Amino acid sequence: MSAPSAPAAINPVWRVIGALLVLPALILWLVQLVIPTVRTMIMSLQKSTPIRTGPSEFVGLVNYSRVFEVVAPALPRTLLFAGPVILISILLGLLIGSLAARGTRPVRMITRGILGLGLVLYAPVGIALTFDTRLVADPGTAVLALTWITTVTLLALPASAAALVSIAAWRSASGLTTWLAAAGLMLCVGLGLAVQLFAIPYAVTGGGPNRTTDTLQTLATTFGFGMMNFGSAAAISVLIGLIAGVFGLLAVLIILIARLRIEIDPPAQPDHGSGLGWAGLGVAGLFLVIMVVVLAPWLAGSATPWSDDYSAVILINTWLPSLIGTLIQIVVALAAGFGLGALRPLGRFSEAGLLIFAPWLLVGAGPLMLQHFDFLRQLDLLGTFAGLLPSTMISVPALVGFTLLFAAVRRLRDSGVGVGAAVVPVLGVLLTTFAVLWLTQAQSLLGGLVGGTTADSMTGPLALATARNRAPVDYADLPQSLSTPLIWLILLGLGAIAVQALCLDRLRLATGPHR
């Protein structure tokens, strides 16, 4: 083992390099997040429509008062739809994590592999449209029916992710304390994303019957692109962004105040475990079996070739633009994360620099969709391949995660362990982040609605929603393979199993002062 070395960040040259690596993220943060947010806030105070060619009329808070009566019931309804997913994910993560973390390394690796497969069972529109929608047609049962559909449709990915995080938390010396901090973080993330729920209610009910299943984001979309009332849509978008921003800020504050961090165990570290690990493995396996059985109609549809009514261009539109966007996001996040976490341009306050990104940690495409639409329209990119690229080329969650990861690499090096010991865990986090970002952005319905305005620019989720809404069709006739081809899901699943099992078991979470 080599002798411990001083932190490289104390060298001013390295600090300058670190600052330069963060610069692209700061530029994208300003151009694609801050300025669109300010412009949306200004638009919310105006009488604005995409049809108007002249300057918009200032109307003050009129738009906010106009949408209040529909927003007031939509907010608790939105949280009701997504609430069970958040609660079940955290509790299931607690159960699996607390048990699996006490197992031996082979047991943990198998458990992680099972949970890795759960990460790829994500297709909000495709899965939701396989359910019998007769119950959502009745105003008396629509809310509960849509809550059930939303829960089953979304559960696999967040529950698997929560369990993986919990395993890492319970492996800490202060397992309960670390898990509580991680659970608080997961709760903030869940609530921040919940208020942006869109794809499932839009595809299944369109907000009906009688607007009883509208969420905040479906209301914003209806006002903006249905009624062409951008002012009212902007007011709702500001409210969504504000709520998501508060939870994003709280999430980063939890990280900083609890000193929640990633630690990387050296290779060949002694491993001890008990029989409880097998119980965690059993729960994880049972959960995966249940999800596969429930999602069987979607998986069967993904194995069925699409009809001649659809073009393979839809498959390309679904996966290629999101791939390009994800690659850019990963490069930007890697550079900024390495700069802040490893080179520390602000010294010991470097990780506190995440606070400037925090309000946008959980803000998705929805709250900024009006500005993205306006941007695409001005450049004449609506209905083009470029118009299907993700609306932002910066992923704040990836930036935060890579910052914590490279801070762990720096601490490992400072402890006297060579940085080569961190290569496999870093590669595992990189591949997992890449896969999750790519999958979630490829399955975004909102991106296709905003940018894919022609038949040639239609994405898979949009094609599914359009086919279901055009005329009553059986779920077996929906072109699922245009959005999620089964062979592609199998390849992603095998990759996720390998990465989780072989690359990430040496990662754990910790809280409190670093020793």
N, C-alpha and C positions, 0 to 999 in steps of 0.2 A: 504494500500500500504506500502510495506517495505521501509526502509530508503535506499537512494542510497549507494552503496558500491563501494570501490575502484576497479579498474580493476585488475582481478586476474593475468594478465600477468606481473605485477610488481614483483611478487614472482619469484625468480630465479629458484625454483624447477619447477614451472609450465612452465617456458621458456624452461628448459631442456626437459621436457616432450613434449612440442610443437615441439622442434627440432627433437626428436625421432619419432614423428608422421609423420613428413615431410620426414624422411629418406627413407622409401620405395619408395616414389615417386621420390626422387633424384636418387636412384639406378636404377629404371626403366627408368628414363629420360636419364641417362648416357648410359645404356646398349641397350635400344631399340630405342632411338632417336638420341643421339649425335654420338655414335660409328657408327651406320649404315649410318648416314649422312656423316661422314668423309670417310667411306669406299666407299660410292657412289661417292664422289668427287674424290677420288683416282682412282676408276674404270673409271671415265670419261676421265682420262688422259692416259688410257691404251687401247691396242688392246685386248679386252676381249671377250670371248665366253664361254658359259657353256660346250661346247664340249671339250675345251682345258684342258689338265690335268697338264701341266707344268706352270711355272710362266708367267704372262701376260707381253707383251712388252709395254714399255713406249713410247707413241707417242705424248706427250704434248697436244697441243690444236687442234690437227688434227680432233678429233671427233666433236668438237664444230664448226669448219669451215665446216665440212661435213654435219652437220644437219641444218646449218643456213638457207639454201635456202628453206627448208620445214617448219622450225620453224617460220620464218618471217611472212608468210601469215597465219599460224595456230593460232598465238597468238590473233590477232584482230578477227579472225573468232570464236575462243573459247569465247571471251568476247561478241561477237554478239549473239551467241547462248544463253548465260546465262544472258545477260544484261537486257532483258525485265522482267525476273523473279525478279531481284534485284530491278529495278525501280518500278514495280507494287507493290511489297511487301512493300517497304518503303512508297510509296504514299498511298496505301490502309491502311497501319498501321497508318499513320498520320490521315486519315479521320476517321477511326473507333475509334482510341485511343482518339483523341481530343473530340469526341462526347460522347463516352461511359464513359469516365472518369468524365464527368459532371453529370452523372446519379446517381440515388440512389443506395444503395448497392444491392437490389434485381435485378435491371436492369443490373448492372455490372456483377453480378453472372451469370445471364442468358447469357449475351454476352460472358463471359469467357467460359461458357459451350459449346456454339456453336463453338467458336474458338478452344476449346480443341478437338472437333471432327475432325476439319480440320487437326490437328497434325498427325492423323493416316492415312490420305489419301496419303500414300507414298509408291510407288512401281515403281521405275524408269523404269525398264525393262518391267514389266508386263503392265503398263499403256501405255508406248510408242509403244508397239507392237500391240495395238488395233487400231492404226490409219492406214488409207489408205496410203500405202507407194509408190504409183505410182508417186507422185510428186517428191519424193526424188530420183527417178531413172533418172530424167532429170537433167543434169548438170546445166541447166539454172535456174531451180527453186529449186534445192536441198537445197541450203543454207537457203532460206526463209522458205521452208517447214519444215526443221529440226528445225529452230528457233521457229516456231509455235508449233511443237510437243514438243520441250523441255519446252517451256513456260507453256503449258497446263499440261504437265506431272508433273512438279516440283512445280507448283505454290501453291498448297494447304498448304503444311507444312510451307515454309518460310513466306508466307503472314499471316498465322494464328499466327506464332511466332512473327512476326513484330508487329501485332496488339496487342498481349498480352503485349509485351514490351512497346508499345506506351501508352497503358492504364496506366501501372505503371508509365511511365514518366510524363504523363499529370496530374497525381494526385499529383505531387510535387507542392510545393509552388511556384517554378519558373518553371512552366510547359514547356514553350517554350524553355528555356535554357537547361533544362534537356532533352527534346526531341531531340534537336539539337545534344547534346552529344551522346544520344542513337542512333540517325540516323547515325552519323559519325561512331559509333561502328558497326552498322548493315551494312553500306556500306563497311567497311573494311572486315568484315566477308564474305559478299557476293562476293566481288572481289577475296579474298583469296581462297574461295572454287570454284569459277568459273573457274579459270585456271586449276583445276583438273577435269573438266567435262569429263566423260568417258562413263558411262554405256549406255546412250541414243544413242549417235552417233555410238558406237561400235555395239550395238544390232540392230539398225535400218538400218544403211548404211555401217558399217564396215569401215568408212572413205571415201567411194566412193560416187558417181561415179567419177572416175579419180582423187581420193584423194581430192575432192572439199569440203568434210565435215570432214576432219581430224581435231582433236583437239590436243593440246599438249600431253595429256595423251594417246590418241589412237596412236599417232606417237611413243611415248616411248614404248608402248606395242608391236606395229608392229616391231620396230627395235629389241626389246629385245627378244620376244618370236616367232615372225614370221621369222625374218632374223637371229636370234641368234647372233646379234651384240650388246653385252652388253655394249661395250664402248660407242657407239653412243646413246643407250638408256639411259645410265647413264648421258650423257651430257644433254639430254633433261630433265631428272629427276632433275638434279641439277638446271636447269633454272626454272622448275616448283616450286621446293622447295624454291628457292631464292625469287620468287615473293610471294608465300604464306607466307614465313617467314617475309618478309617486312610488309605485311598487318597484320600479327599476332602481330608483334611488335608495329605497329601503333595503333592497337586496344587496347593493354594493356596500351600504353602511353596515349590514350584518357581517359581510366579509371583513371589513376593516376593523370594526369594533371587537368582534369575537376573535380577530386574527385567524380567521378560517383560511387554511392554506393546504396545498398539496405537498405531500412528502413522498419521496422515492426511496424505497428500501434498496440497499445494495444487493447485488446478486449473491446467491448461495447463503442468504441469511437463515439462521436456524428457524425451522417452522414447526409449531406445535398446534395441535387441534384436538377437538373432542367430537363425539358422535352427534352433537347438535348440528354440525355442518350438513350431515345427511338429511336432517329434517328440513333445513333450508333448501337443499337441492330438491327434495320432494315437493315442497310448496311451489318452487319455481317451475318444476316440470309440470305439475298439475295446472298451474296458471297458463302455461303455454298450450297445453292440450285443450283446455277449455276455449282459449282464444282461437285456436285453429279450427275447432269444431264450429264455433259460432260464426267464424268468418269463412266457412267452407263455400258458401254460394259465391262470394267474391273471388276466392281462389279458383273455383271452377270456371267462373266467367273469364278470369285472366288467362286460362288455358285454351279458351275458345277463340279461333280466328275471327277477325272482324269481317263484316259483310262487304260486298262490293260498293255499298253506299258511302263508304268511308275511305279516305286516302291515307297511305302510310306517312304522308307529310305531317299528319296530326301527331304521330309518335315522335317524329323528329322535333316538332315544335314543343313538345312536352319536356323532352329530356336535354336537348342540345343547348338552348339558351340558358337554362338553369345551370348546366354544366359549366358554361363559360363564366357566368356570374359567380358561381361557387368558387372556381379556381382563382378569380380575382380577389374575392373576399378572403379566401384562405391566405393568399400571399400577403395581403395588406395586414391581416390579423397576426400572421406569423411575425412579420417585421416589427409591428408595434409591440407585440407581446414580448419578443426578444429584447427590444429596446428598453421597455419599462421593467421587465422582470429580471433580465440578466445583466444589462449594462447600466441600469439605474441612473438616468440623466438627472433626476432630482434627489439623488442620494436615498436616504431612508424614507423619504416622502414620495418616492416614485410610484408606489402602488396606490397612494392617495390620488395620483393623477387620474385614476379611473373615474373619479367623481364627475369630471366634466363630460364623460360619455354616459354616465349612469342614467340620466333621464330618458335616454333612447335605448337602454338595454333591452327593453321588452316591446318597444314600438315596432310594429310590423308595417306591412305595406298599406293597410287600411287607413289609418289616420292621415297619411300623406298622399293618398291616391289622387286627390283632385289636382295637386301640384304636379304629380307625375303625368297625369292625363294632359294637363296643359302644356307640360314640357314636350311630350311626344307630339302633340298637335302642332305646336309651333315649329318643330323640326320636320313635320310631315312624316312621322315614323309610325303613326297609328296603322295597324294592320300589316306591319312589316315584321321580318324576323328580328330586327333590332328592337322593335317595340315590345318583344316578349322577354327581353333580358330583365333580370331582377331590377326593381326600382332603385335600389341602393347597392353600391359596390363595397360597402363596409358592413361587416357583421359585428356588432358590439358584443354579443355573447361570446363569439369566438375570440375576440380581442381580450376580453376579461379572462377567459379560460386559459389562453396561451400566456398571458402575463403571470398568472398563478403557477402555471406549469414551468415556465423558464425561471421563475424565482426559486422553484424547487430544485431545478437543475443547478442553479448557482449555489444553493446551500449544500447540495450533495458534493459539488466540487470543493467547496470551502472546508468540508469535513475530511477531505483527504482522499475521497473516492474519485477516480478518473471519470470525466464526463462521458466516456464510452459506455459506462454503466447505465446512462440515461437514454441511450439511443432507442432501444426497443420500446420503453414506455412512451417516449415522445412520439415515435412513429405510430404507436397505437392510438394515442389521443388525436393525432393529426388525421389518421384515416377515419376514425369514428366521427370526428367533427365534420370532415368532408362529406361522408356518407349521409349524415343526418341533415346537413344543410342542403345538399343536392336533392335528397328525397323530398323534404318538406317544401322546397321551392318548386320542384317539378309538379307537385300535387296541389299547388295553389290555384284555387278557382278565381280569386280576385285578380291575379296577374293576367290571366287570360281574358277576363272581362274588360279590363282597362285597355290592354294593348292589342288583343286579338280580335279586331273588329270585322274581319272578313273570313270567308270559308278557308282560304289558304293559310290563315294565321291562327286557326283554331287549335287549342290545346286539348289534351285528353280529358281533363276534368270538365272543361267547358263543353266538349262534345257529348259527354255523358249527361250533363245537366240539360243540354239542349234536346237530346234525344228523348229524355224522360218527360220533358215539359211539352214537346211538340205534340205528342199523342200518348195515350196510355199504352205502355209496353211492359211486358214481363221482364223482370230483372235479368233473366237468362238471355234475353235478346239485346241487352246493352253491350256496347263494344268495349268491355273492360280491358281487353288486351291492347287497346290503343293507348291506355293510360298506364297500366301496370302489367306488362307481359309476364306470364308466369316464369319463363326461363330467366328473365331479368331479376325477378324477385328471388329466385333460387340462388342465383349468383351473388346477389347482395347479401342474402341470408348466410350463405357459406362463408363469405368474406367477413361478415359481422361475427360469426361464431369463432372463426380463427383469430381475429384481432382481439376480441374480448378474452378468449381463453389463454392465448399465448403471449399477449403483449402488455396487459394492463393489471395483472394481479399484484405487481410490486408497487402500485400506487395506493396511497391511503390519504385520508384527510386528517387534519389535526387542528386544534384551537389553542389559544393561550400563548404565552411567551415561548419563543423557540429556544430549545436547549441545545 
